[in-house]
Amino acid sequence: MSEENVLTKEIAEQFVADEDSVDLEEFTAIEDAAAESLSKHEGTLYLEGLTSLSDAAAESLSKHKGDLCLGGLTRLSDAAAESLGKCTGDLTLDGLTSLSDVAAESLSKHEGTVCNVGAGTGSYEPDDREVVAVEPSQAMIEQRTSKNRVECATAESLPFPDGAFDAAMAIMSVHHWENPQAGLAEMQRVAARQIVFTFDPNRQADLWLVRDYLPEILELEQARAISIEQIVECLPGAHVETVSVPWY
């Protein structure tokens, strides 16, 4: 039987101030005090070698602000899963083979990260997720009240590496982009999931606001709006869900 390689507090404290990712895959076990120390580190923690995790260690690691890789774990207690479900960074647990229904429910609440593309003033940003906003207009950025990080950039050139987010969202924004197809491709590049909330330009003439008050805007919107069918073509496997809005 191989001997455990334990990550101690003394070893962990050497990496707390390191802003980059830390590879600690050689360790198969971690002291509770070491986990508490690592909770102060802000980069990615690679702890893929761990084969077990105490409830106290899980609670400490859940406070870590960066990504957390625990792919070597095959099981988690309900308490440990509840703690890890509160992580704000990406959480890797792809080695789990045994998990109770309670633990699975806790992990399903893991917040994940979201890129809000064409964020405007941030009115539609969720408050229960870690959000990074992208907005090309400095005037809009100056009106933001959210404390979320914001980047002044366009949808067609998102300033993030591949796979940087769990999801990318665009809320009533796509029709403002110069190149919607390029923007949608960028959303796919930076995130595993994409959520697009938009309108059907084929029904816009029926909207009371356009019909009764702003009929002149119809020609402009029709010229620049991307159709639902075109969006689906750009997002392979996309599911379309109709959100009903009362029209008067």
Beta strands, then each sheet from edge to edge (+ up, - down):
strand 1: 6-7
strand 2: 22-23
strand 3: 29-30
strand 4: 45-46
strand 5: 68-69
strand 6: 91-92
strand 7: 113-117
strand 8: 130-134
strand 9: 149-151
strand 10: 165-171
strand 11: 191-197
sheet 1: 1+ 3+
sheet 2: 2+ 4+ 5+ 6+
sheet 3: 9+ 8+ 7+ 10+ 11+
end
